[in-house]
Amino acid sequence: MAKKASNQAVIGEQGVALIARVVLSMGHLWHATTGTDSGIDGEIELRDPSTAVVRNVRIGVQSKATTGKWAGETKTEFAYKPKPADVDYWLSSNQPVLLVCSRPSTDEIYWRSVQEWALDPAARATGLIRFDKERDQFGSATRDQLFDLRATSADRVEPPGPAPVPEDMLTNLMPIAWHSDRLYSVPAPTADAKALFAPAREAGVHDWPAVLRNGRVWSLTPFDDRFLAAIGASGETDQALTEFLLSEDRDDLNVVRELVRRSILESQRRWLLWHQQRQVAYFRRKPQDHVEVRYAWSTGRGRAVVSPRWAKGDEHFTGYRHDAADLAVRRLDREWFLQINPTYLFTWDGRQLSGHHDRALAGIKKRDRHATVSQMLRLWEHLLTGQLTLDNPQADKAFALQRLAEVRTPVGINDASWRRVSPAEAVGDDDPQLSIYALEGVDD
């Protein structure tokens, strides 16, 4: 009787061959398992790509290949449910173990570290190993990630890593250069900001960067007598700004933060508005309806910072997309910075938040890549330095913003590896977000 090989056996061999091809393209070595199937189809031997050094440090691989669909498969994800005995076997290993699922007919191939998956008790309790088709692609970006895998046993040799290559990185921090060392304040007749400042607004003498806080009105520059008369305040005093800049008192720091941010918004009122609900600065639209606004800071047409949006199909107007930014004023190692976090704002009319804002923002953030974010940072840098200098001479300003700070890191960052970090693992900034009362009239 002639020997036969089942279709599944052929598909299994195709899956292993696909793994071998991808591993070799990474620059690592592949060793297929021979003999009885023990739950491991092969091993990846790590090879330092910068030195070609191989140290006999290996990662076990279990291949699962198919021509059909995986459990719960959608365009973005699927799941695989291994046998409990297989999970126990993989976790008892003194080396990391990868589960690699592939569809050789379409060259689709994805991976998960079994040990990484098992660290999540909730995920392990389901028995399902879930794959994200974007995050978990097994390809060139996986090469360096393999160096960071951990086995169940801590008693093992650390694999070699890529040679550290320094990298110059542009930060989103603009250093603040202080031109004054005085801080001015007067006792506030009332704690109601709108009631206090309304007379000054009506008289056209309001000091927009002024801040009401802790029972006093604060300013980085001396008050205009007409403003003080309008709000019914007197008894102006001044003190050293340095005391606040170096203070450890949160109230003192927040006074500085709010003064800086309000000063920036007032200086850029030709271009910017403040959205109180979302706490972001955003580019204002033109008085004419449905007109694009562009900002150019070099040769060419620049960037569209306000774009009218139209529904697909019936072509009716749905609102505006505005370039925006979270402007966080921060003190780092006794130095002060403006931290720019570019984002977008979607409005119906240039002011009222669109009902589809959250969905539209999530969609555009998924599409944005490094080049887009870099362009937006350069735009904000030019607006807050070059434009400020052209329209408002710096000599009479309490501070000036400098160019985005650059730093050199000892080890370059692999952008592709970043994509595997989940939002839950990201470390957030615990600085408080200050509440600025609405800048009503700044655009008038």
C-alpha positions as CSV (number, residue, x, y, z in Angstrom):
1,M,0.0,0.0,0.0
2,A,1.4,3.4,-1.0
3,K,2.2,5.8,1.8
4,K,0.2,9.0,2.0
5,A,0.6,12.4,3.7
6,S,-2.6,14.1,4.9
7,N,-3.4,17.6,3.8
8,Q,-3.0,18.8,7.4
9,A,0.5,17.3,7.5
10,V,1.4,19.3,4.3
11,I,-0.1,22.5,5.7
12,G,1.9,21.9,8.9
13,E,5.1,21.6,7.0
14,Q,4.3,24.7,5.1
15,G,3.8,26.6,8.3
16,V,7.1,25.5,9.7
17,A,8.8,26.4,6.4
18,L,7.2,29.9,6.6
19,I,8.6,30.4,10.1
20,A,12.0,29.3,9.0
21,R,12.0,31.8,6.1
22,V,10.9,34.7,8.3
23,V,13.4,33.8,11.1
24,L,16.3,33.7,8.6
25,S,15.2,37.0,7.1
26,M,15.6,38.5,10.6
27,G,19.2,37.4,10.8
28,H,18.6,34.7,13.4
29,L,19.0,31.0,13.0
30,W,16.2,28.3,12.8
31,H,16.6,24.8,14.0
32,A,13.6,22.5,13.2
33,T,12.7,19.7,15.6
34,T,13.2,16.2,14.3
35,G,11.7,13.0,15.5
36,T,8.6,12.7,17.8
37,D,6.5,15.9,18.1
38,S,6.9,17.0,21.7
39,G,4.9,20.2,21.5
40,I,7.9,22.3,20.1
41,D,8.3,22.4,16.3
42,G,11.7,24.2,16.3
43,E,13.9,26.7,18.0
44,I,15.1,30.2,17.1
45,E,18.8,30.7,18.0
46,L,19.4,34.3,18.6
47,R,22.1,36.0,16.7
48,D,23.4,39.5,17.5
49,P,22.7,41.4,14.2
50,S,25.4,43.9,14.8
51,T,28.3,41.5,15.5
52,A,26.9,38.2,14.1
53,V,27.8,36.5,17.4
54,V,25.7,33.4,18.3
55,R,25.6,32.3,21.9
56,N,23.4,29.2,21.9
57,V,20.5,31.1,23.4
58,R,17.3,29.6,22.0
59,I,13.5,30.2,21.9
60,G,11.1,27.4,21.5
61,V,8.4,27.7,18.8
62,Q,5.1,25.8,18.4
63,S,3.6,26.2,15.0
64,K,-0.1,26.1,14.2
65,A,-0.9,26.5,10.5
66,T,-4.2,26.5,8.7
67,T,-5.9,27.2,5.5
68,G,-9.2,28.2,7.1
69,K,-10.3,30.8,9.6
70,W,-9.2,31.0,13.2
71,A,-11.6,31.1,16.1
72,G,-13.4,34.5,16.4
73,E,-11.4,35.9,13.4
74,T,-12.2,39.4,12.3
75,K,-10.2,41.8,10.1
76,T,-8.2,42.8,13.2
77,E,-7.9,39.9,15.5
78,F,-8.5,36.2,16.2
79,A,-7.9,33.6,19.0
80,Y,-6.4,30.2,19.5
81,K,-7.3,27.8,22.3
82,P,-4.4,25.4,23.2
83,K,-4.9,22.3,25.2
84,P,-4.2,22.8,28.9
85,A,-1.5,20.1,28.8
86,D,0.3,22.0,26.0
87,V,0.2,25.2,28.1
88,D,1.6,23.4,31.1
89,Y,4.4,21.9,28.9
90,W,5.3,25.3,27.4
91,L,5.4,27.1,30.8
92,S,7.6,24.4,32.3
93,S,10.3,25.2,29.8
94,N,13.5,27.0,30.9
95,Q,13.4,29.0,27.6
96,P,10.7,31.3,26.2
97,V,8.1,29.6,24.0
98,L,6.3,31.3,21.1
99,L,3.0,30.2,19.7
100,V,3.1,31.1,16.0
101,C,-0.1,30.9,14.0
102,S,0.1,31.1,10.2
103,R,-1.9,30.8,7.0
104,P,0.8,29.8,4.5
105,S,-1.4,30.2,1.5
106,T,-1.6,34.0,2.1
107,D,1.8,34.4,3.9
108,E,0.0,35.5,7.0
109,I,2.0,34.8,10.2
110,Y,1.5,36.0,13.8
111,W,3.1,35.3,17.1
112,R,2.6,35.5,20.9
113,S,4.9,34.7,23.7
114,V,3.2,32.1,25.8
115,Q,5.0,33.3,29.0
116,E,3.9,36.9,28.3
117,W,0.3,35.8,27.8
118,A,0.3,33.7,31.0
119,L,1.3,36.7,33.1
120,D,-2.3,38.0,32.7
121,P,-4.4,35.9,35.0
122,A,-7.7,37.1,33.3
123,A,-6.4,36.1,29.9
124,R,-5.1,32.8,31.1
125,A,-8.3,32.0,32.8
126,T,-10.2,32.1,29.4
127,G,-7.7,29.6,27.9
128,L,-7.7,31.7,24.8
129,I,-4.5,33.3,23.4
130,R,-5.7,36.3,21.5
131,F,-3.8,37.8,18.5
132,D,-3.9,41.4,17.2
133,K,-3.2,41.2,13.5
134,E,-1.4,44.5,13.4
135,R,0.5,44.3,16.7
136,D,1.5,40.6,16.5
137,Q,2.8,40.2,12.9
138,F,5.8,38.0,12.9
139,G,8.3,39.8,10.7
140,S,11.3,42.1,10.6
141,A,10.1,44.2,13.5
142,T,10.1,41.1,15.7
143,R,13.8,40.7,15.4
144,D,14.8,42.9,18.3
145,Q,11.7,42.1,20.4
146,L,13.0,38.5,20.7
147,F,15.9,39.7,22.8
148,D,13.5,40.9,25.5
149,L,11.5,37.7,26.0
150,R,11.6,36.0,29.4
151,A,11.3,32.3,30.2
152,T,9.4,30.9,33.2
153,S,12.7,30.0,34.8
154,A,14.9,32.9,35.9
155,D,18.0,30.7,35.7
156,R,19.2,31.3,32.2
157,V,21.7,33.2,30.1
158,E,20.6,36.6,28.9
159,P,20.6,36.7,25.1
160,P,22.9,39.2,23.4
161,G,21.3,42.5,22.3
162,P,21.8,44.7,19.3
163,A,24.8,47.1,19.6
164,P,23.6,50.4,21.1
165,V,23.5,53.1,18.5
166,P,23.0,56.7,19.8
167,E,20.1,58.6,18.3
168,D,19.3,62.3,18.2
169,M,15.7,62.8,19.1
170,L,13.5,65.8,18.9
171,T,11.4,66.3,22.0
172,N,8.0,68.0,22.3
173,L,9.4,70.4,25.0
174,M,10.0,74.1,24.3
175,P,12.3,75.6,26.9
176,I,11.1,78.8,28.5
177,A,13.5,81.7,28.7
178,W,12.5,84.2,31.4
179,H,13.0,87.9,30.7
180,S,11.7,89.2,34.0
181,D,12.2,88.3,37.6
182,R,9.1,90.0,39.0
183,L,5.6,88.7,39.7
184,Y,2.8,91.2,40.3
185,S,-0.5,90.7,42.2
186,V,-3.4,92.6,43.8
187,P,-6.0,91.4,46.3
188,A,-9.2,90.3,44.4
189,P,-12.5,92.0,45.4
190,T,-14.4,88.8,44.5
191,A,-13.6,85.1,43.9
192,D,-16.0,85.0,40.9
193,A,-13.7,85.4,37.9
194,K,-16.5,86.2,35.4
195,A,-18.0,88.8,37.6
196,L,-14.6,90.3,38.5
197,F,-13.3,90.7,34.9
198,A,-16.6,91.5,33.2
199,P,-16.3,95.3,33.7
200,A,-12.8,95.3,32.2
201,R,-13.9,93.3,29.2
202,E,-16.8,95.7,28.6
203,A,-14.5,98.7,28.9
204,G,-12.0,97.1,26.5
205,V,-9.2,97.3,29.1
206,H,-9.1,93.6,30.2
207,D,-5.7,92.1,30.9
208,W,-6.3,88.7,29.3
209,P,-3.2,86.9,30.7
210,A,-4.1,87.9,34.3
211,V,-5.0,85.0,36.6
212,L,-7.4,84.9,39.5
213,R,-6.1,82.5,42.1
214,N,-5.9,82.2,45.9
215,G,-7.7,85.4,46.4
216,R,-5.4,87.5,44.3
217,V,-5.1,88.6,40.7
218,W,-1.7,87.7,39.3
219,S,0.3,89.0,36.3
220,L,3.8,88.6,34.8
221,T,3.9,92.3,33.9
222,P,2.8,95.4,35.8
223,F,-1.0,96.0,35.7
224,D,-2.5,98.8,33.7
225,D,-4.2,101.4,36.0
226,R,-7.3,101.3,33.8
227,F,-7.6,97.5,34.3
228,L,-7.3,97.8,38.1
229,A,-9.9,100.6,38.2
230,A,-12.3,98.6,36.1
231,I,-12.2,95.5,38.4
232,G,-12.1,97.7,41.6
233,A,-8.7,96.4,42.8
234,S,-5.8,98.3,44.4
235,G,-2.7,97.6,46.4
236,E,-0.4,96.2,43.7
237,T,2.7,94.4,45.0
238,D,5.5,92.6,43.4
239,Q,7.8,89.9,44.4
240,A,10.6,87.8,43.0
241,L,9.4,85.4,40.3
242,T,12.3,83.1,41.2
243,E,10.6,82.3,44.5
244,F,7.7,80.8,42.5
245,L,9.8,79.1,39.8
246,L,11.8,77.2,42.4
247,S,8.9,76.7,44.9
248,E,7.8,73.3,46.1
249,D,4.3,74.5,46.8
250,R,1.8,73.3,44.2
251,D,-0.3,76.5,44.4
252,D,2.8,78.6,43.5
253,L,3.7,76.3,40.6
254,N,0.1,76.4,39.3
255,V,0.1,80.2,39.3
256,V,3.2,80.1,37.0
257,R,1.7,77.4,34.8
258,E,-1.6,79.3,34.3
259,L,0.1,82.6,33.6
260,V,2.4,81.1,31.0
261,R,-0.4,79.3,29.2
262,R,-2.7,82.3,29.2
263,S,0.1,84.6,28.0
264,I,0.7,82.3,25.0
265,L,-3.0,82.1,24.1
266,E,-3.4,85.9,24.2
267,S,-0.2,86.4,22.2
268,Q,-1.5,84.1,19.5
269,R,-5.2,85.1,19.4
270,R,-4.8,85.9,15.7
271,W,-4.5,82.1,15.1
272,L,-5.7,80.3,18.2
273,L,-8.8,79.8,20.4
274,W,-9.1,77.9,23.6
275,H,-11.6,75.1,24.0
276,Q,-12.7,75.0,27.6
277,Q,-14.4,71.6,27.5
278,R,-11.4,69.7,25.9
279,Q,-8.7,71.9,27.5
280,V,-6.8,72.4,24.2
281,A,-5.7,75.3,22.1
282,Y,-6.9,75.0,18.5
283,F,-6.7,77.0,15.2
284,R,-9.6,79.3,14.5
285,R,-11.5,79.1,11.3
286,K,-12.0,82.1,9.0
287,P,-15.2,84.2,9.1
288,Q,-16.3,82.8,5.7
289,D,-18.0,79.5,5.8
290,H,-16.4,76.3,4.6
291,V,-13.0,77.8,4.0
292,E,-9.7,76.0,4.5
293,V,-7.1,77.6,6.7
294,R,-3.4,76.9,6.0
295,Y,-0.3,77.7,8.0
296,A,3.0,77.9,6.1
297,W,6.4,78.0,7.9
298,S,8.7,77.2,5.0
299,T,8.5,77.0,1.3
300,G,5.4,75.5,-0.2
301,R,1.7,75.7,0.8
302,G,2.2,74.6,4.4
303,R,-0.3,72.6,6.4
304,A,-4.1,72.7,6.5
305,V,-4.8,73.6,10.1
306,V,-8.6,74.0,9.6
307,S,-10.4,71.9,7.1
308,P,-14.1,71.9,6.3
309,R,-15.5,68.3,6.3
310,W,-18.1,66.9,4.0
311,A,-20.1,63.7,4.3
312,K,-19.4,61.0,1.7
313,G,-22.3,60.3,-0.6
314,D,-24.7,63.2,-0.1
315,E,-21.8,65.7,0.2
316,H,-23.4,67.8,3.0
317,F,-21.3,69.8,5.3
318,T,-20.5,68.1,8.6
319,G,-18.2,70.6,10.4
320,Y,-14.5,71.5,10.7
321,R,-11.3,69.6,11.6
322,H,-8.9,71.8,13.6
323,D,-5.3,71.2,14.4
324,A,-5.0,71.5,18.2
325,A,-2.6,70.9,21.0
326,D,-2.6,70.2,24.7
327,L,-0.2,72.9,26.1
328,A,1.2,71.6,29.3
329,V,3.6,73.9,31.3
330,R,6.0,71.7,33.2
331,R,9.0,72.1,35.5
332,L,11.7,69.4,34.9
333,D,14.8,69.4,37.0
334,R,14.3,73.1,38.0
335,E,13.9,74.2,34.4
336,W,10.6,75.2,32.8
337,F,9.2,74.0,29.5
338,L,6.1,74.1,27.4
339,Q,5.1,70.6,26.5
340,I,3.2,70.4,23.2
341,N,1.0,67.3,22.6
342,P,-0.5,67.7,19.1
343,T,-4.0,66.5,18.6
344,Y,-7.2,67.5,16.7
345,L,-10.6,69.1,17.5
346,F,-13.7,68.5,15.5
347,T,-16.4,71.3,15.6
348,W,-19.7,72.1,13.9
349,D,-19.1,75.8,13.5
350,G,-15.5,76.5,14.7
351,R,-16.6,76.5,18.4
352,Q,-19.2,73.9,19.3
353,L,-17.8,70.4,19.7
354,S,-19.0,68.0,17.0
355,G,-21.1,65.1,18.1
356,H,-18.8,62.7,16.2
357,H,-15.6,64.3,17.7
358,D,-14.5,61.2,19.7
359,R,-15.0,58.8,16.9
360,A,-13.3,61.1,14.3
361,L,-10.4,61.8,16.7
362,A,-9.8,58.1,17.3
363,G,-9.9,57.4,13.5
364,I,-7.4,60.1,12.6
365,K,-5.0,59.2,15.4
366,K,-4.8,55.6,14.1
367,R,-3.8,56.9,10.7
368,D,-1.2,59.4,11.8
369,R,2.4,58.3,11.6
370,H,5.7,59.7,12.8
371,A,6.0,62.1,9.9
372,T,2.7,63.7,10.6
373,V,3.3,64.2,14.3
374,S,6.8,65.6,13.5
375,Q,5.3,68.0,11.0
376,M,2.7,69.2,13.5
377,L,5.4,69.7,16.2
378,R,7.4,71.8,13.7
379,L,4.3,73.9,12.9
380,W,3.6,74.6,16.6
381,E,7.3,75.4,17.2
382,H,7.3,78.0,14.4
383,L,4.0,79.5,15.5
384,L,5.1,79.9,19.1
385,T,8.6,81.2,18.3
386,G,8.9,82.7,14.9
387,Q,5.4,84.1,14.7
388,L,5.5,85.4,18.2
389,T,8.7,87.2,17.4
390,L,7.3,88.7,14.2
391,D,4.0,89.9,15.6
392,N,5.0,90.7,19.1
393,P,8.5,91.8,19.8
394,Q,10.1,89.8,22.7
395,A,11.7,92.8,24.5
396,D,8.7,93.7,26.5
397,K,7.6,90.1,27.2
398,A,8.1,88.3,30.6
399,F,9.3,85.2,28.8
400,A,10.0,83.7,25.4
401,L,9.7,80.2,24.1
402,Q,12.8,78.6,22.6
403,R,13.1,75.9,19.9
404,L,12.1,72.4,20.6
405,A,14.7,70.7,22.7
406,E,16.8,67.9,21.2
407,V,18.4,65.1,23.2
408,R,20.8,62.3,22.3
409,T,19.8,58.9,23.7
410,P,22.6,56.3,24.2
411,V,20.4,53.6,22.5
412,G,18.2,54.2,19.5
413,I,14.5,53.4,19.7
414,N,13.0,50.8,17.3
415,D,9.7,52.5,16.2
416,A,8.3,49.2,15.1
417,S,8.8,47.7,18.5
418,W,6.8,50.5,20.1
419,R,3.7,49.2,18.4
420,R,3.6,46.2,20.7
421,V,3.2,48.3,23.9
422,S,-0.4,48.3,25.0
423,P,-2.0,51.5,26.3
424,A,-2.3,49.9,29.8
425,E,1.5,49.7,29.9
426,A,2.1,53.4,29.1
427,V,3.2,55.7,31.9
428,G,1.0,58.8,32.1
429,D,1.9,62.3,33.2
430,D,0.5,63.0,36.7
431,D,0.8,66.7,36.4
432,P,-2.6,68.4,37.1
433,Q,-4.5,69.8,34.1
434,L,-5.2,73.4,35.1
435,S,-8.7,74.8,34.6
436,I,-8.6,78.1,32.6
437,Y,-11.8,80.0,32.5
438,A,-13.1,80.6,29.0
439,L,-11.3,83.3,27.0
440,E,-14.5,85.0,25.9
441,G,-13.6,87.8,23.6
442,V,-10.0,86.9,22.9
443,D,-11.0,86.5,19.3
444,D,-12.9,89.8,19.1
